[in-house]
């Protein structure tokens, strides 16, 4: 089942999922021709291999702890921290603890 994306003016709750984290999946919250906003759920131990985003990327940790590798360094992101990556910067991540991230991708040329 495809979940609908937020409509203009609609409020989207991005508070920590807490106990619901274990039963919630990754979901695109907003999708337009200019941006994608995704809540990514990353269970402890899950690894996402090196890849590149199609646009500038802002990653905000909402809960848990995520080891995020980019620009030649690995950082543990925890709730309340964010990082920025330019378009095409290779990056990978691994769940240190169950967690979730808010990803905002600013798509080029739109």
N, C-alpha and C positions, 0 to 999 in steps of 0.2 A: 504494500500500500504506500503510495506517495503522499507525504505530508505536505500541506500547502506552505508556501513561503509567506512571510509577513507582507501585509499590504501597506502602502504609504499611510503614515499616521498611526499604525497599529503598535501597541506596546508589546515588547518581547521580553520575557523574564530570562535573565542570564545568571541569576543567583546560583550559588553552589547547589548541586543536586543532593548532596548528603547521602542518605540511605538509598535513594533512588538511582544513584550512580551505577550500581551493579546491573540494573535492568534497563538502562537507557542507552541508546545507540547514538552514534554521530548523526548530526542533522544539519542541513543547510537552512539557515534562518531567513536570510535575505539573499536574493539573486536578481541582479539587474545587469544591464549591458556594461555598467561601470564598476560594480563591486560584487563580491560574494562574501557573505558573513556566515561562518560555519561554527557550530559548537561541536568540537571533536572530543569524544570520550576515549581516554587512553588507559586501559587497565594496567595494573602493575605487571611488568614483564613483557608487555607488548612492544615490539619494535617496528618502526616504520623506516625502511631503508632510505638511503640518500636519494633525493629527488629535487626538483626545482619547481617553484610556483610560476604561473604564467604572468604574474604581476607583482607589484610591491606587496609585501606581507607584513602585517602587524599581528603578533601572537601574544595573547594575554592569558596567563594561567588563572583559572577561576577557582580551582581546588586541587589538592594533591600535590605531587611532585613529579616533574617531567624532566628527564635529561635531554637537553636540546643541543645538538651539535650544528654549528654554522660558523663560517668565517675562521675556520681552523681551531675553534675552541668548543668545549662542552661546558654548558652551564646547567645547574639544577634550577629550573623555574618553579617557583612556589606561588601560592595564591597572592594576587595583588601585583605581581611582576609582569612586565611585558618586554618584548624585544621587536625590533624592526629589521627587516631584510630587504635589500633591493631586488628588483626583478631578476630572476634566474639564479640567485645565490643558492648553491647546493646546500641541503640541510637534511638532517635525520633526527629521529627522536625515539625515546624509550621511556615507558612508564616505570618510574622508580616506586611510586605509590599509585593506587587508583587515582585518576585525576581527569580534569576536563580543561580544554583550552578554547578560547574564543579567537578564531582566525578571521582576519579581515584582509581580503585580497583586492587590491586596487588594480583593475585590469587596464592594460595599456591601450592607447589609441582610441579611447571611447569618449 
